[in-house]
Amino acid sequence: MMVIVFSICFFTLFFGVMMFGNHMSHTLETIVNKRADEHLLQIEQQLKKN
């Protein structure tokens, strides 16, 4: 019985950590993509001026 409870707790914790990591990765990727788009837009505007 103790092994079953330990296994359930372990996999629940593992799943929670994986979901949190996935969420943080997605958030970080969104921020990086937004900054990259802004940088590309700035380069494009500079090229149009010349």
C-alpha distances in whole Angstrom, upper triangle without the diagonal:
4,5,5,6,9,10,11,12,14,16,17,18,20,21,23,24,26,27,29,30,32,33,35,36,38,39,41,42,44,45,47,48,50,51,52,54,56,57,58,60,62,63,64,66,68,69,70,72,74
4,5,5,6,9,10,11,12,14,15,16,18,20,21,22,24,26,27,28,30,32,33,34,36,37,39,40,42,43,45,46,48,49,51,52,54,55,56,58,60,61,62,64,66,67,69,71,72
4,6,5,6,9,10,10,12,14,15,16,18,20,21,22,24,26,27,28,30,31,32,34,36,37,38,40,42,43,44,46,48,49,50,52,53,54,56,58,59,60,63,64,65,67,69,70
4,5,5,6,9,10,11,12,14,15,16,18,20,21,22,24,26,27,28,30,31,33,34,36,37,39,41,42,43,45,47,47,49,51,52,53,55,57,58,59,61,63,64,65,68,69
4,5,5,6,9,10,11,12,14,15,16,18,20,21,22,24,26,27,29,30,32,33,34,36,37,39,40,42,44,45,46,48,50,51,52,54,56,57,58,60,62,63,64,66,68
4,6,5,6,9,10,10,12,14,15,16,18,20,21,22,24,26,27,28,30,31,33,34,36,37,39,40,42,43,45,46,48,49,50,52,54,55,56,58,60,61,63,65,66
4,5,5,6,8,10,10,12,14,15,16,18,20,21,22,24,26,27,28,30,31,32,34,36,37,38,40,42,43,44,47,48,49,51,52,53,55,57,58,59,61,63,64
4,5,5,6,9,10,10,12,14,15,16,18,20,21,22,24,26,27,28,30,31,33,35,36,37,39,41,42,43,45,46,47,49,51,52,53,55,57,58,60,62,63
4,6,5,6,8,10,10,12,14,15,16,18,20,21,22,24,26,27,28,30,32,33,34,36,38,39,40,42,44,45,46,48,50,51,52,54,56,57,58,60,62
4,5,5,6,9,10,11,12,14,15,16,18,20,21,22,24,26,27,28,30,32,33,34,36,38,39,40,42,43,44,46,48,49,50,52,54,55,57,59,60
4,5,5,6,8,10,10,12,14,15,16,18,20,21,22,24,25,26,28,30,31,32,34,36,37,38,40,42,43,45,46,47,49,51,52,53,55,57,58
4,5,5,6,9,10,11,12,14,15,16,18,20,21,23,24,26,27,29,30,31,33,35,36,37,39,41,42,43,45,47,48,50,51,52,54,56,58
4,5,5,6,9,10,11,12,14,15,16,18,20,21,22,24,26,27,28,30,32,33,34,36,38,39,40,42,44,45,46,48,50,51,53,54,56
4,5,5,6,9,10,11,12,14,15,16,18,20,21,22,24,26,27,28,30,32,33,34,36,37,38,40,42,43,44,47,48,49,51,53,54
4,6,5,6,9,10,10,12,14,15,16,18,20,21,23,24,26,27,29,30,31,33,35,36,37,39,41,42,43,45,47,48,49,51,53
4,5,5,6,9,10,11,12,14,15,16,18,20,21,23,24,26,27,29,30,32,33,35,36,38,39,41,42,44,45,47,48,50,52
4,5,5,6,9,10,10,12,14,15,16,18,20,21,22,24,26,27,28,30,32,33,34,36,38,39,40,42,43,45,46,48,50
4,5,5,6,9,10,10,12,14,15,16,18,20,21,22,24,26,27,28,30,31,32,34,36,37,38,40,42,43,45,47,48
4,5,5,6,9,10,11,12,14,15,17,19,20,21,23,25,26,27,29,30,31,33,35,36,37,39,41,42,43,45,47
4,5,5,6,9,10,11,12,14,15,17,18,20,21,23,24,26,27,29,30,32,33,35,36,38,39,41,42,44,46
4,5,5,6,9,10,10,12,14,15,16,18,20,21,22,24,26,27,28,30,32,33,34,36,38,39,40,42,44
4,6,5,6,9,10,10,12,14,15,16,18,20,21,22,24,26,27,28,30,31,32,35,36,37,39,41,42
4,5,5,6,9,10,11,13,14,15,17,19,20,21,23,25,26,27,29,30,31,33,35,36,38,40,41
4,5,5,6,8,10,11,12,14,15,17,18,20,21,23,24,26,27,29,30,32,33,35,36,38,40
4,5,5,6,9,10,11,12,14,15,16,18,20,21,22,24,26,27,28,30,32,33,34,36,38
4,5,5,6,9,10,10,12,14,15,16,18,20,21,22,24,26,27,29,30,31,33,35,37
4,5,5,6,9,10,11,13,14,15,17,19,20,21,23,25,26,27,29,31,32,34,36
4,5,5,6,9,10,11,12,14,16,17,18,20,21,23,24,26,27,29,30,32,34
4,5,5,6,9,10,10,12,14,15,16,18,20,21,22,24,26,27,28,30,32
4,6,5,6,9,10,11,12,14,15,16,18,20,21,23,25,26,27,29,31
4,5,5,6,9,10,11,12,14,15,17,19,20,21,23,25,26,28,30
4,5,5,6,9,10,11,12,14,15,17,18,20,21,23,24,26,28
4,5,5,6,9,10,10,12,14,15,16,18,20,21,22,25,26
4,5,5,6,9,10,11,12,14,15,17,19,20,21,23,25
4,5,5,6,9,10,11,12,14,15,17,18,20,21,23
4,5,5,6,9,10,11,12,14,15,16,18,20,22
4,5,5,6,9,10,10,12,14,15,16,19,20
4,5,5,6,9,10,11,12,14,15,17,19
4,5,5,6,9,10,11,12,14,16,17
4,5,5,6,9,10,11,12,14,16
4,5,5,6,9,10,11,13,15
4,5,5,6,9,10,11,13
4,5,5,6,9,10,11
4,5,5,6,9,10
4,5,5,6,9
4,5,5,7
4,5,5
4,5
4
